[in-house]
Amino acid sequence: MLQQDDSRGWQRMMAILSLDRVTPVLKQLEIPASPARDLQLIFRKVLLKYRDVLPEDRPGTPSNMVSDCMQEVVTKFGRDAAKLFYRWLEHVYFATEDTEYRSWRLVLIRLVRDEARWRSIGIPAEKSEKLRKLCEEATQTNEELESSLAASHAKALSDWDLAIYTLFGFDDEDNDPLASVAQVLRRMQFMRRWQKLERQTSPQEQQALVKVAQEVGHEMSRFAKIDKLDSAAWPS
């Protein structure tokens, strides 16, 4: 669940999405606030206001920073758009650490490539292969996405980007801001196919898929996280 007092998360989110280097993939992120450039400028305004205490956690600063950000979004885009933006943060941007999603993704990577195991689910042959390919698409590399990320990586750092990279330590390979963006985009790709799978399977077929996924997950020591197929019930 998204928490407004998660200061590190909010600071890092604003820092990443404010980057000129991220601009080429902003459209793919489907942020419900347009134009996205105006949102970037809001993030920059708030980050500059709190630059003397970033990226530290200090009493009073985080909640003020978050409320300032959201008030700026309301002023620029309107209250309805601000609500949609907050929901996007909660259910898309900050949902990449959802253990249910991560476990299903890892299990499906193995399951869809084991045709005998997939057939053991018992889905009628006329739609089994179609659904298997749908799951395969959910977990495979998207060339268009990877191309966009490569273009972003190749983009020279602007003065703003250099300042943010220095402040947040983004030049550390383990703290790469584009890696965070890639995680969001890959989850979006997964969820589009997954929700399609939910619509195209019966409750009995879903139950059978969960059972086989639990078996695969047990082999991968991730069985505890595979207990439902309904993505609407996943924590985020």
Secondary structure, 3 states (H helix, E strand, C coil): CCCCCCHHHHHHHHHHHCCHHHHHHHHHHCCCCCCHHHHHHHHHHHHHHCHHHCCCCCCCHHHHHHHHHHHHHHHHHCHHHHHHHHHHHHHCHHHCCCHHHHHHHHHHHHHCCCHHHHHCCCCCHHHHHHHHHHHHHHHCCCHHHHHHHHHHHHCCCCHHHHHHHHHHCCCCHHHCHHHHHHHHHHHHHHHHHHHHHHHHCCHHHHHHHHHHHHHHHHHCCCHHHCCCCCHHHCCC
